[in-house]
Structures are given as C-alpha cells and as structure tokens.
Amino acid sequence: MKTIVAYISAHGFGHWAQTSPVLRALHARDADIRIVLRTGLAGPILEARSGFPFEVVPGQVDVGVIQRDAADEDFPATIAAVEPFHRNWHERVDEEARVLRHVGAALVLSNIAPLAFAAAVDAGIPSIGIASIDWHAIYTPLFPGRHFSLDQILAAYRSCSLLLKLPLGMPTPSFPMACLIPCSTTSQRRWRSPIFTRPRPP
C-alpha cells in the first residue's frame, strides 16, 4: 500500500478545497492508496470535503497570512508569526522528515507549505505542489532586506519536484517546474459545510 502525505495550509479553507478533489481522484483510481493529512485544520472541515478514507497527523505546517477577518490581512501579526516558525527551521525540517519516514510516505503533496518540500528532500521522496499562490512571493514585500525565512522558503520551493498550478492564481516564480491544470472541483451534492449548512424549515 502506497502512502501519500498531503500537507494542507490551515490559512482559510481554500487550500483544502483545492486539494481534496485531487486526493479523491487518486483514491478513485486506486482504493489501496493510504492518504495521510498533515494539517492544522479541524476534523469536521476535513470530513466535509473528503469522500475518501484518510488519517490525520495534526499540527501547524506553515503560517500563511494572519487575518483579522475574511477580507482584512494583519501583516504585522504575520511577520511576528513567520519569524519564530522559521527560527529553528532545520530542526523543524528534521522532525518533519522523521514523521514522513514513520508513516512510510512514498509521495508528498503540499498546498502549499514549504516545510513539506524541505522534509521530502530529507526523507528522500518526491514532492508535488498544488496551489494558486506562492508564500515566498507574498512574504517578500513584508520583510526588509533578505530575511532568513525567505531564503528557507525559496530553497524549499526550489526542491519541489513539480507544481500543479491552478488557473486564476498569482505568478509562482519560486517553483522551477510547473504544469497548469484545470480547476479542481467538488460536486455540490457531496459538499455539505459543517459551518454554513442550516436546518431547512419544516
């Protein structure tokens, strides 16, 4: 049984919405694939969009962008969160590689945590990205000069075997190899949000 470890940014629900159809399609082609999710997203959110069996190794895999609400980014808070997350980067990557070896990962899929790609290199396995954004490109204007976290993120993205780039996304210059793919979708009949679904009146 092959094990795919999927790293899902917990920055909003969009990263999971983009990735879950890909994992569902892989499971439909081969029901023996074991899917392990590495993410800080809550279980009900994952369950609502899955449609396939999975295991979860919970934990923070990236920072993303801190937001005050759905439309208002908090860039000072983002900077304050990025620095400690990346300060012990090499130790974090080593620990993540141990996680991959422990679960027997054969492939890493990430949307779009840099940690996943760096750990995959250490574990000696291929990695694939799927995304419409690039954290390195987003963070670069936030940090004056050449911040150490930018170098770490760029090196991680450069090690990605292949980026599956979704339409209508931002430029992703950090990735050396990219392939444009169609939008990933979820059947509305199968998608019931645990947050926004309300009881129907009698």
MDTraj code that builds the backbone (N, CA, C; nanometers):
import mdtraj as md
import numpy as np

residues = "MET LYS THR ILE VAL ALA TYR ILE SER ALA HIS GLY PHE GLY HIS TRP ALA GLN THR SER PRO VAL LEU ARG ALA LEU HIS ALA ARG ASP ALA ASP ILE ARG ILE VAL LEU ARG THR GLY LEU ALA GLY PRO ILE LEU GLU ALA ARG SER GLY PHE PRO PHE GLU VAL VAL PRO GLY GLN VAL ASP VAL GLY VAL ILE GLN ARG ASP ALA ALA ASP GLU ASP PHE PRO ALA THR ILE ALA ALA VAL GLU PRO PHE HIS ARG ASN TRP HIS GLU ARG VAL ASP GLU GLU ALA ARG VAL LEU ARG HIS VAL GLY ALA ALA LEU VAL LEU SER ASN ILE ALA PRO LEU ALA PHE ALA ALA ALA VAL ASP ALA GLY ILE PRO SER ILE GLY ILE ALA SER ILE ASP TRP HIS ALA ILE TYR THR PRO LEU PHE PRO GLY ARG HIS PHE SER LEU ASP GLN ILE LEU ALA ALA TYR ARG SER CYS SER LEU LEU LEU LYS LEU PRO LEU GLY MET PRO THR PRO SER PHE PRO MET ALA CYS LEU ILE PRO CYS SER THR THR SER GLN ARG ARG TRP ARG SER PRO ILE PHE THR ARG PRO ARG PRO PRO".split()
xyz = np.array([
    [0.0844, -0.1201, 0.0000],
    [0.0000, 0.0000, 0.0000],
    [0.0880, 0.1252, 0.0000],
    [0.0688, 0.2119, -0.0990],
    [0.1448, 0.3361, -0.1050],
    [0.0794, 0.4429, -0.0172],
    [0.1639, 0.5199, 0.0496],
    [0.1155, 0.6254, 0.1383],
    [0.1476, 0.7620, 0.0805],
    [0.0456, 0.8453, 0.0652],
    [0.0615, 0.9845, 0.0244],
    [0.0363, 1.0719, 0.1463],
    [0.1306, 1.1591, 0.1762],
    [0.1123, 1.2543, 0.2854],
    [0.0833, 1.3906, 0.2241],
    [-0.0340, 1.4445, 0.2535],
    [-0.0769, 1.5730, 0.1975],
    [-0.0686, 1.6807, 0.3051],
    [0.0109, 1.7819, 0.2791],
    [0.0264, 1.8963, 0.3693],
    [-0.0712, 2.0047, 0.3246],
    [-0.1591, 2.0441, 0.4162],
    [-0.2628, 2.1415, 0.3832],
    [-0.2489, 2.2636, 0.4733],
    [-0.2227, 2.3786, 0.4140],
    [-0.2183, 2.5022, 0.4916],
    [-0.3532, 2.5257, 0.5589],
    [-0.3484, 2.5674, 0.6849],
    [-0.4710, 2.5988, 0.7581],
    [-0.5101, 2.7457, 0.7429],
    [-0.4489, 2.8134, 0.6464],
    [-0.4853, 2.9523, 0.6168],
    [-0.6159, 2.9513, 0.5381],
    [-0.7267, 2.9620, 0.6104],
    [-0.8575, 2.9534, 0.5467],
    [-0.8878, 2.8102, 0.5059],
    [-0.9960, 2.7922, 0.4291],
    [-1.0380, 2.6597, 0.3865],
    [-1.0065, 2.6326, 0.2390],
    [-0.9567, 2.7346, 0.1686],
    [-0.9367, 2.7225, 0.0253],
    [-0.8323, 2.6198, -0.0142],
    [-0.7272, 2.6056, 0.0658],
    [-0.6214, 2.5101, 0.0323],
    [-0.6763, 2.3675, 0.0347],
    [-0.7608, 2.3390, 0.1322],
    [-0.8228, 2.2064, 0.1392],
    [-0.9245, 2.1890, 0.0268],
    [-1.0000, 2.2933, -0.0047],
    [-1.0979, 2.2861, -0.1138],
    [-1.0299, 2.2575, -0.2470],
    [-0.9087, 2.3087, -0.2663],
    [-0.8355, 2.2842, -0.3900],
    [-0.7763, 2.1434, -0.3946],
    [-0.7345, 2.0931, -0.2798],
    [-0.6586, 1.9682, -0.2751],
    [-0.7461, 1.8445, -0.2638],
    [-0.8577, 1.8553, -0.1939],
    [-0.9398, 1.7363, -0.1681],
    [-0.9893, 1.6687, -0.2970],
    [-1.0283, 1.7422, -0.4021],
    [-1.0697, 1.6722, -0.5252],
    [-0.9561, 1.5920, -0.5896],
    [-0.8335, 1.6410, -0.5757],
    [-0.7189, 1.5688, -0.6303],
    [-0.6993, 1.4376, -0.5549],
    [-0.7062, 1.4432, -0.4240],
    [-0.6921, 1.3225, -0.3431],
    [-0.8073, 1.2262, -0.3682],
    [-0.9274, 1.2803, -0.3872],
    [-1.0427, 1.1952, -0.4158],
    [-1.0241, 1.1223, -0.5487],
    [-0.9703, 1.1929, -0.6478],
    [-0.9476, 1.1301, -0.7774],
    [-0.8401, 1.0214, -0.7680],
    [-0.7364, 1.0460, -0.6902],
    [-0.6325, 0.9439, -0.6714],
    [-0.6900, 0.8199, -0.6036],
    [-0.7736, 0.8425, -0.5036],
    [-0.8343, 0.7290, -0.4337],
    [-0.9297, 0.6533, -0.5252],
    [-0.9994, 0.7251, -0.6126],
    [-1.0911, 0.6594, -0.7059],
    [-1.0151, 0.5702, -0.8040],
    [-0.8938, 0.6107, -0.8398],
    [-0.8121, 0.5303, -0.9320],
    [-0.7487, 0.4104, -0.8626],
    [-0.7177, 0.4273, -0.7348],
    [-0.6531, 0.3196, -0.6596],
    [-0.6996, 0.3267, -0.5146],
    [-0.7961, 0.2427, -0.4797],
    [-0.8541, 0.2452, -0.3447],
    [-0.7574, 0.1958, -0.2390],
    [-0.6447, 0.1398, -0.2802],
    [-0.5460, 0.0916, -0.1833],
    [-0.4496, 0.2006, -0.1384],
    [-0.4575, 0.3175, -0.2007],
    [-0.3713, 0.4277, -0.1580],
    [-0.4099, 0.4716, -0.0165],
    [-0.3112, 0.4870, 0.0671],
    [-0.3322, 0.5377, 0.2035],
    [-0.3042, 0.6873, 0.2033],
    [-0.3997, 0.7663, 0.2492],
    [-0.3866, 0.9119, 0.2492],
    [-0.3736, 0.9617, 0.3934],
    [-0.2638, 1.0313, 0.4179],
    [-0.2387, 1.0908, 0.5495],
    [-0.2376, 1.2423, 0.5332],
    [-0.3191, 1.3114, 0.6100],
    [-0.3262, 1.4573, 0.6041],
    [-0.2439, 1.5170, 0.7177],
    [-0.1569, 1.6066, 0.6821],
    [-0.0746, 1.6798, 0.7807],
    [-0.1229, 1.8240, 0.7767],
    [-0.1933, 1.8664, 0.8794],
    [-0.2594, 1.9971, 0.8734],
    [-0.3055, 2.0414, 1.0107],
    [-0.3308, 2.1700, 1.0235],
    [-0.3895, 2.2243, 1.1448],
    [-0.5392, 2.2454, 1.1338],
    [-0.5997, 2.2055, 1.0207],
    [-0.7441, 2.2203, 1.0030],
    [-0.8197, 2.1238, 1.0936],
    [-0.9376, 2.1649, 1.1348],
    [-1.0204, 2.0839, 1.2235],
    [-1.0815, 1.9653, 1.1488],
    [-1.1043, 1.8569, 1.2219],
    [-1.1593, 1.7355, 1.1644],
    [-1.2886, 1.7535, 1.0874],
    [-1.3878, 1.8258, 1.1409],
    [-1.5142, 1.8427, 1.0666],
    [-1.4963, 1.9088, 0.9299],
    [-1.4020, 2.0022, 0.9193],
    [-1.3749, 2.0658, 0.7903],
    [-1.3181, 1.9637, 0.6920],
    [-1.2274, 1.8806, 0.7395],
    [-1.1675, 1.7788, 0.6536],
    [-1.2711, 1.6757, 0.6111],
    [-1.3527, 1.6322, 0.7044],
    [-1.4544, 1.5307, 0.6751],
    [-1.5545, 1.5798, 0.5710],
    [-1.5908, 1.7068, 0.5797],
    [-1.6958, 1.7601, 0.4929],
    [-1.6578, 1.7552, 0.3466],
    [-1.5293, 1.7665, 0.3153],
    [-1.4867, 1.7726, 0.1750],
    [-1.4072, 1.6502, 0.1315],
    [-1.4068, 1.5455, 0.2097],
    [-1.3187, 1.4349, 0.1747],
    [-1.3830, 1.3391, 0.0743],
    [-1.4703, 1.2506, 0.1214],
    [-1.5255, 1.1491, 0.0329],
    [-1.4301, 1.0336, 0.0117],
    [-1.3283, 1.0219, 0.0953],
    [-1.2320, 0.9127, 0.0881],
    [-1.1753, 0.8919, 0.2295],
    [-1.1281, 0.7732, 0.2608],
    [-1.0713, 0.7494, 0.3939],
    [-0.9360, 0.8192, 0.4090],
    [-0.9103, 0.8711, 0.5257],
    [-0.7818, 0.9373, 0.5497],
    [-0.7462, 0.9307, 0.6976],
    [-0.6199, 0.9510, 0.7248],
    [-0.5695, 0.9661, 0.8602],
    [-0.5190, 1.1092, 0.8761],
    [-0.5107, 1.1565, 0.9993],
    [-0.4638, 1.2928, 1.0233],
    [-0.3471, 1.2901, 1.1211],
    [-0.2403, 1.3600, 1.0848],
    [-0.1333, 1.3914, 1.1785],
    [-0.1437, 1.5413, 1.2029],
    [-0.2071, 1.5829, 1.3127],
    [-0.2353, 1.7259, 1.3310],
    [-0.1093, 1.8059, 1.3632],
    [-0.1123, 1.9322, 1.3233],
    [-0.0014, 2.0210, 1.3549],
    [0.0067, 2.1359, 1.2571],
    [0.0755, 2.2405, 1.2982],
    [0.0940, 2.3570, 1.2119],
    [0.2020, 2.3272, 1.1093],
    [0.1726, 2.3508, 0.9828],
    [0.2697, 2.3221, 0.8767],
    [0.3185, 2.4487, 0.8064],
    [0.2527, 2.5597, 0.8287],
    [0.3008, 2.6882, 0.7796],
    [0.2268, 2.7987, 0.8551],
    [0.2588, 2.9227, 0.8216],
    [0.1950, 3.0367, 0.8887],
    [0.0839, 3.0949, 0.8029],
    [0.1075, 3.1001, 0.6715],
    [0.0102, 3.1663, 0.5859],
    [0.0124, 3.3161, 0.6091],
    [-0.1032, 3.3770, 0.6039],
    [-0.1189, 3.5194, 0.6345],
    [-0.2225, 3.5312, 0.7451],
    [-0.1852, 3.5966, 0.8528],
    [-0.2784, 3.6195, 0.9625],
    [-0.3821, 3.7225, 0.9182],
    [-0.5083, 3.6937, 0.9447],
    [-0.6157, 3.7850, 0.9031],
    [-0.7025, 3.8239, 1.0217],
    [-0.7445, 3.9504, 1.0210],
    [-0.8380, 3.9972, 1.1232],
    [-0.9784, 3.9450, 1.0956],
    [-1.0100, 3.9349, 0.9672],
    [-1.1367, 3.8763, 0.9249],
    [-1.1169, 3.8238, 0.7832],
    [-1.2249, 3.7874, 0.7165],
    [-1.2138, 3.7227, 0.5858],
    [-1.1482, 3.8103, 0.4796],
    [-1.1515, 3.9431, 0.4978],
    [-1.1010, 4.0313, 0.3932],
    [-0.9866, 4.1215, 0.4385],
    [-0.9475, 4.1154, 0.5644],
    [-0.8521, 4.2118, 0.6198],
    [-0.7291, 4.1389, 0.6725],
    [-0.6152, 4.1498, 0.5994],
    [-0.4915, 4.0856, 0.6427],
    [-0.4239, 4.1674, 0.7523],
    [-0.3604, 4.0974, 0.8447],
    [-0.2830, 4.1604, 0.9512],
    [-0.1358, 4.1303, 0.9245],
    [-0.0694, 4.2178, 0.8496],
    [0.0674, 4.1906, 0.8087],
    [0.1669, 4.2004, 0.9250],
    [0.1534, 4.2957, 1.0190],
    [0.2446, 4.2937, 1.1348],
    [0.2351, 4.1627, 1.2138],
    [0.1140, 4.1112, 1.2320],
    [0.0980, 3.9839, 1.3032],
    [0.1559, 3.8688, 1.2218],
    [0.1451, 3.8776, 1.0900],
    [0.2029, 3.7744, 1.0040],
    [0.3542, 3.7704, 1.0184],
    [0.4173, 3.8875, 1.0150],
    [0.5634, 3.8952, 1.0313],
    [0.6040, 3.8383, 1.1665],
    [0.5282, 3.8742, 1.2699],
    [0.5595, 3.8262, 1.4050],
    [0.5445, 3.6754, 1.4173],
    [0.4583, 3.6145, 1.3361],
    [0.4375, 3.4693, 1.3409],
    [0.5371, 3.3942, 1.2532],
    [0.5766, 3.4529, 1.1410],
    [0.6692, 3.3866, 1.0488],
    [0.8068, 3.3690, 1.1131],
    [0.8548, 3.4701, 1.1816],
    [0.9911, 3.4661, 1.2352],
    [1.0125, 3.3499, 1.3323],
    [0.9294, 3.3296, 1.4352],
    [0.9533, 3.2150, 1.5239],
    [0.9325, 3.0798, 1.4572],
    [0.8412, 3.0730, 1.3614],
    [0.8181, 2.9457, 1.2916],
    [0.9424, 2.9035, 1.2146],
    [1.0160, 2.9993, 1.1600],
    [1.1326, 2.9688, 1.0773],
    [1.2644, 2.9783, 1.1534],
    [1.2610, 3.0191, 1.2777],
    [1.3874, 3.0397, 1.3506],
    [1.4626, 2.9080, 1.3698],
    [1.3910, 2.8021, 1.4032],
    [1.4529, 2.6699, 1.4200],
    [1.4175, 2.5807, 1.3013],
    [1.4340, 2.6339, 1.1824],
    [1.3875, 2.5693, 1.0604],
    [1.4508, 2.4318, 1.0397],
    [1.5796, 2.4229, 1.0567],
    [1.6475, 2.2969, 1.0261],
    [1.6011, 2.1862, 1.1211],
    [1.5820, 2.2202, 1.2474],
    [1.5293, 2.1216, 1.3418],
    [1.3864, 2.0825, 1.3065],
    [1.3089, 2.1807, 1.2621],
    [1.1702, 2.1545, 1.2216],
    [1.1660, 2.0619, 1.0995],
    [1.2534, 2.0866, 1.0040],
    [1.2588, 2.0018, 0.8844],
    [1.3007, 1.8601, 0.9215],
    [1.3998, 1.8472, 1.0083],
    [1.4452, 1.7144, 1.0514],
    [1.3317, 1.6370, 1.1173],
    [1.2565, 1.7037, 1.2028],
    [1.1446, 1.6377, 1.2717],
    [1.0363, 1.5977, 1.1722],
    [1.0131, 1.6833, 1.0738],
    [0.9101, 1.6531, 0.9751],
    [0.9522, 1.5349, 0.8878],
    [1.0797, 1.5265, 0.8558],
    [1.1287, 1.4123, 0.7794],
    [1.1107, 1.2834, 0.8578],
    [1.1272, 1.2908, 0.9904],
    [1.1040, 1.1725, 1.0733],
    [0.9574, 1.1306, 1.0689],
    [0.8672, 1.2292, 1.0643],
    [0.7240, 1.1987, 1.0517],
    [0.6979, 1.1239, 0.9211],
    [0.7577, 1.1711, 0.8131],
    [0.7370, 1.1078, 0.6822],
    [0.7898, 0.9638, 0.6818],
    [0.9045, 0.9440, 0.7419],
    [0.9596, 0.8078, 0.7477],
    [0.8725, 0.7188, 0.8349],
    [0.8213, 0.7742, 0.9440],
    [0.7411, 0.6950, 1.0374],
    [0.6131, 0.6435, 0.9720],
    [0.5493, 0.7271, 0.8904],
    [0.4239, 0.6847, 0.8263],
    [0.4491, 0.6098, 0.6959],
    [0.5750, 0.5994, 0.6547],
    [0.6073, 0.5272, 0.5324],
    [0.5674, 0.5999, 0.4063],
    [0.5838, 0.7315, 0.4034],
    [0.5409, 0.8120, 0.2888],
    [0.6177, 0.7750, 0.1626],
    [0.5431, 0.7601, 0.0530],
    [0.6033, 0.7375, -0.0785],
    [0.5993, 0.8646, -0.1630],
    [0.5098, 0.9570, -0.1267],
    [0.4935, 1.0821, -0.2014],
    [0.4389, 1.1882, -0.1081],
    [0.4886, 1.3106, -0.1257],
    [0.4367, 1.4258, -0.0516],
    [0.3626, 1.5162, -0.1490],
    [0.2435, 1.5597, -0.1075],
    [0.1646, 1.6582, -0.1817],
    [0.1431, 1.7766, -0.0885],
    [0.1684, 1.8967, -0.1355],
    [0.1566, 2.0130, -0.0466],
    [0.0841, 2.1282, -0.1130],
    [-0.0055, 2.1889, -0.0364],
    [-0.0751, 2.3119, -0.0750],
    [-0.0706, 2.4071, 0.0463],
    [0.0232, 2.4966, 0.0534],
    [0.1449, 2.4983, -0.0254],
    [0.2589, 2.5237, 0.0725],
    [0.2612, 2.4393, 0.1780],
    [0.3554, 2.4549, 0.2892],
    [0.4989, 2.4258, 0.2442],
    [0.5904, 2.5201, 0.2586],
    [0.7305, 2.4953, 0.2212],
    [0.7927, 2.3811, 0.3024],
    [0.7493, 2.3667, 0.4265],
    [0.8038, 2.2630, 0.5130],
    [0.7931, 2.1249, 0.4491],
    [0.6865, 2.0999, 0.3772],
    [0.6638, 1.9692, 0.3159],
    [0.7736, 1.9350, 0.2156],
    [0.8117, 2.0305, 0.1339],
    [0.9110, 2.0050, 0.0300],
    [1.0501, 1.9843, 0.0899],
    [1.0834, 2.0659, 0.1907],
    [1.2131, 2.0511, 0.2557],
    [1.2238, 1.9162, 0.3256],
    [1.1169, 1.8743, 0.3918],
    [1.1174, 1.7461, 0.4614],
    [1.1227, 1.6296, 0.3635],
    [1.0569, 1.6434, 0.2497],
    [1.0593, 1.5378, 0.1483],
    [1.2010, 1.5140, 0.0976],
    [1.2769, 1.6218, 0.0792],
    [1.4155, 1.6070, 0.0364],
    [1.4941, 1.5278, 0.1406],
    [1.4779, 1.5641, 0.2680],
    [1.5486, 1.4939, 0.3743],
    [1.5087, 1.3472, 0.3818],
    [1.3810, 1.3189, 0.3538],
    [1.3317, 1.1815, 0.3607],
    [1.3601, 1.1035, 0.2325],
    [1.4081, 1.1724, 0.1282],
    [1.4430, 1.1055, 0.0040],
    [1.3240, 1.0614, -0.0789],
    [1.2154, 1.1407, -0.0757],
    [1.0965, 1.1061, -0.1534],
    [1.0543, 1.2249, -0.2391],
    [0.9814, 1.2017, -0.3489],
    [0.9388, 1.3119, -0.4358],
    [0.8267, 1.3937, -0.3725],
    [0.8135, 1.5165, -0.4202],
    [0.7090, 1.6049, -0.3689],
    [0.6418, 1.6771, -0.4841],
    [0.5121, 1.6966, -0.4699],
    [0.4322, 1.7687, -0.5693],
    [0.3559, 1.8794, -0.4982],
    [0.3555, 1.9967, -0.5563],
    [0.2774, 2.1074, -0.5034],
    [0.1499, 2.1249, -0.5834],
    [0.0474, 2.1755, -0.5175],
    [-0.0738, 2.2163, -0.5877],
    [-0.1186, 2.3473, -0.5252],
    [-0.1317, 2.4507, -0.6073],
    [-0.1587, 2.5820, -0.5475],
    [-0.1924, 2.6854, -0.6527],
    [-0.2435, 2.7961, -0.6040],
    [-0.2649, 2.9143, -0.6875],
    [-0.1887, 3.0338, -0.6313],
    [-0.1095, 3.0100, -0.5236],
    [-0.0328, 3.1189, -0.4614],
    [0.1094, 3.0721, -0.4339],
    [0.1914, 3.1664, -0.3873],
    [0.3331, 3.1422, -0.3599],
    [0.3677, 3.2237, -0.2354],
    [0.3879, 3.1546, -0.1216],
    [0.4146, 3.2281, 0.0025],
    [0.5412, 3.3120, -0.0087],
    [0.6413, 3.2657, -0.0812],
    [0.7639, 3.3438, -0.0948],
    [0.7352, 3.4777, -0.1626],
    [0.6574, 3.4743, -0.2695],
    [0.6234, 3.5978, -0.3395],
    [0.5377, 3.6895, -0.2526],
    [0.4523, 3.6309, -0.1689],
    [0.3667, 3.7109, -0.0813],
    [0.4461, 3.7734, 0.0328],
    [0.5409, 3.6966, 0.0894],
    [0.6180, 3.7462, 0.2046],
    [0.7259, 3.8466, 0.1656],
    [0.7779, 3.8375, 0.0445],
    [0.8932, 3.9193, 0.0067],
    [0.8726, 4.0687, 0.0329],
    [0.7575, 4.1285, -0.0011],
    [0.7412, 4.2722, 0.0281],
    [0.7270, 4.3026, 0.1776],
    [0.7008, 4.2021, 0.2597],
    [0.6780, 4.2258, 0.4023],
    [0.8071, 4.2386, 0.4825],
    [0.9166, 4.1835, 0.4285],
    [1.0411, 4.1803, 0.5039],
    [1.1454, 4.2682, 0.4362],
    [1.2037, 4.3618, 0.5100],
    [1.3097, 4.4457, 0.4525],
    [1.4379, 4.3645, 0.4343],
    [1.5080, 4.3913, 0.3264],
    [1.6326, 4.3197, 0.3034],
    [1.6070, 4.1738, 0.2701],
    [1.7059, 4.0902, 0.3007],
    [1.6992, 3.9472, 0.2698],
    [1.6787, 3.8708, 0.3998],
    [1.5547, 3.8519, 0.4385],
    [1.5225, 3.7856, 0.5650],
    [1.5505, 3.6363, 0.5537],
    [1.5974, 3.5751, 0.6635],
    [1.6345, 3.4334, 0.6601],
    [1.5175, 3.3433, 0.6225],
    [1.3962, 3.3812, 0.6605],
    [1.2807, 3.2965, 0.6286],
    [1.2565, 3.2899, 0.4783],
    [1.2854, 3.3989, 0.4076],
    [1.2659, 3.3995, 0.2624],
    [1.3608, 3.3019, 0.1945],
    [1.4841, 3.2967, 0.2421],
    [1.5800, 3.2018, 0.1849],
    [1.5358, 3.0583, 0.2080],
    [1.4834, 3.0306, 0.3270],
    [1.4381, 2.8958, 0.3596],
    [1.3188, 2.8544, 0.2742],
    [1.2235, 2.9449, 0.2594],
    [1.1041, 2.9150, 0.1797],
    [1.1414, 2.8949, 0.0331],
    [1.2280, 2.9822, -0.0190],
    [1.2673, 2.9711, -0.1590],
    [1.3399, 2.8389, -0.1847],
    [1.4321, 2.8025, -0.0963],
    [1.5045, 2.6764, -0.1133],
    [1.4086, 2.5578, -0.1096],
    [1.3092, 2.5641, -0.0213],
    [1.2110, 2.4559, -0.0127],
    [1.1294, 2.4469, -0.1407],
    [1.0815, 2.5605, -0.1898],
    [1.0028, 2.5600, -0.3133],
    [1.0866, 2.5142, -0.4324],
    [1.2138, 2.5507, -0.4350],
    [1.3007, 2.5088, -0.5445],
    [1.3181, 2.3574, -0.5475],
    [1.3004, 2.2920, -0.4325],
    [1.3181, 2.1470, -0.4259],
    [1.1918, 2.0693, -0.4637],
    [1.0814, 2.1391, -0.4874],
    [0.9564, 2.0744, -0.5266],
    [0.9739, 2.0078, -0.6627],
    [0.9358, 1.8815, -0.6720],
    [0.9531, 1.8077, -0.7975],
    [0.8669, 1.8648, -0.9090],
    [0.7438, 1.9055, -0.8750],
    [0.6510, 1.9587, -0.9758],
    [0.5403, 2.0361, -0.9060],
    [0.5091, 2.1542, -0.9577],
    [0.3951, 2.2313, -0.9097],
    [0.2790, 2.2148, -1.0063],
    [0.1644, 2.1694, -0.9546],
    [0.0397, 2.1686, -1.0303],
    [-0.0268, 2.3028, -1.0052],
    [-0.0204, 2.3896, -1.1032],
    [-0.0643, 2.5284, -1.0873],
    [-0.2099, 2.5422, -1.1307],
    [-0.2911, 2.5940, -1.0404],
    [-0.4327, 2.6123, -1.0687],
    [-0.4575, 2.7417, -1.1454],
    [-0.5643, 2.7466, -1.2255],
    [-0.5948, 2.8685, -1.3013],
    [-0.6275, 2.9863, -1.2099],
    [-0.6142, 3.1069, -1.2657],
    [-0.6530, 3.2320, -1.1991],
    [-0.5701, 3.2605, -1.0751],
    [-0.4535, 3.1974, -1.0645],
    [-0.3668, 3.2206, -0.9500],
    [-0.2639, 3.3282, -0.9781],
    [-0.1872, 3.3616, -0.8737],
    [-0.0791, 3.4581, -0.8875],
    [0.0413, 3.3916, -0.9546],
    [0.1355, 3.4681, -1.0064],
    [0.2589, 3.4089, -1.0581],
    [0.3316, 3.3311, -0.9484],
    [0.3940, 3.2215, -0.9860],
    [0.4648, 3.1367, -0.8890],
    [0.6098, 3.1182, -0.9333],
    [0.6889, 3.2256, -0.9305],
    [0.8256, 3.2182, -0.9834],
    [0.9203, 3.1340, -0.8982],
    [0.8817, 3.1009, -0.7756],
    [0.9713, 3.0270, -0.6868],
    [0.9864, 2.8814, -0.7272],
    [0.8935, 2.8297, -0.8071],
    [0.8932, 2.6875, -0.8420],
    [0.9600, 2.6667, -0.9780],
    [1.0595, 2.5772, -0.9843],
    [1.1338, 2.5593, -1.1100],
    [1.0572, 2.4853, -1.2175],
    [0.9597, 2.4036, -1.1774],
    [0.8844, 2.3262, -1.2762],
    [0.7368, 2.3298, -1.2400],
    [0.6537, 2.3771, -1.3322],
    [0.5106, 2.3905, -1.3060],
    [0.4307, 2.3439, -1.4261],
    [0.3125, 2.2935, -1.3973],
    [0.2214, 2.2468, -1.5015],
    [0.0825, 2.3013, -1.4708],
    [0.0238, 2.3756, -1.5636],
    [-0.1092, 2.4308, -1.5440],
    [-0.2128, 2.3197, -1.5557],
    [-0.3019, 2.3118, -1.4568],
    [-0.4075, 2.2104, -1.4584],
    [-0.5434, 2.2798, -1.4491],
    [-0.6518, 2.2118, -1.4855],
    [-0.7854, 2.2713, -1.4727],
    [-0.8224, 2.2908, -1.3259],
    [-0.9263, 2.3693, -1.3038],
    [-0.9759, 2.3893, -1.1679],
    [-1.0188, 2.2556, -1.1088],
    [-0.9833, 2.2341, -0.9828],
    [-1.0322, 2.1164, -0.9116],
    [-1.1665, 2.1525, -0.8496],
    [-1.2622, 2.0620, -0.8594],
    [-1.3974, 2.0922, -0.8135],
    [-1.4507, 1.9799, -0.7265],
    [-1.5533, 2.0151, -0.6491],
    [-1.6238, 1.9189, -0.5655],
    [-1.7706, 1.9217, -0.6017],
    [-1.8302, 1.8067, -0.6226],
    [-1.9729, 1.8007, -0.6530],
    [-2.0527, 1.8651, -0.5413],
    [-2.1417, 1.9545, -0.5761],
    [-2.2211, 2.0218, -0.4742],
    [-2.3104, 1.9252, -0.3983],
    [-2.3470, 1.8150, -0.4626],
    [-2.4321, 1.7189, -0.3929],
    [-2.3561, 1.6460, -0.2834],
    [-2.2225, 1.6485, -0.2915],
    [-2.1430, 1.5793, -0.1919],
    [-2.0872, 1.6744, -0.0870],
    [-2.0979, 1.8038, -0.1125],
    [-2.0372, 1.9030, -0.0233],
    [-2.1427, 1.9634, 0.0681],
    [-2.1290, 1.9346, 0.1984],
    [-2.2162, 1.9944, 0.2988],
    [-2.1291, 2.0543, 0.4062],
    [-2.1236, 2.1864, 0.4097],
    [-2.0372, 2.2532, 0.5058],
    [-2.0878, 2.2332, 0.6480],
    [-2.0005, 2.1933, 0.7406],
    [-2.0420, 2.1803, 0.8805],
    [-2.0629, 2.3140, 0.9474],
    [-2.0212, 2.4220, 0.8798],
    [-2.0341, 2.5543, 0.9391],
    [-2.1555, 2.6282, 0.8842],
    [-2.1722, 2.6222, 0.7526],
    [-2.2741, 2.7058, 0.6901],
    [-2.4041, 2.6340, 0.6576],
    [-2.4099, 2.5023, 0.6739],
    [-2.5332, 2.4317, 0.6470],
    [-2.6330, 2.4564, 0.7603],
    [-2.7492, 2.5063, 0.7273],
    [-2.8513, 2.5347, 0.8277],
    [-2.9683, 2.4410, 0.8089],
    [-3.0402, 2.4097, 0.9157],
    [-3.1579, 2.3210, 0.9003],
    [-3.2624, 2.3854, 0.8105],
    [-3.3252, 2.3045, 0.7296],
    [-3.4347, 2.3557, 0.6466],
    [-3.5605, 2.3672, 0.7314],
    [-3.6424, 2.4695, 0.7015],
    [-3.7683, 2.4817, 0.7770],
    [-3.8618, 2.3654, 0.7458],
    [-3.9448, 2.3271, 0.8404],
    [-4.0380, 2.2145, 0.8158],
    [-4.1408, 2.2507, 0.7089],
])
top = md.Topology()
chain = top.add_chain()
for i, resn in enumerate(residues, 1):
    res = top.add_residue(resn, chain, resSeq=i)
    for name in ("N", "CA", "C"):
        top.add_atom(name, md.element.get_by_symbol(name[0]), res)
traj = md.Trajectory(xyz[None], top)
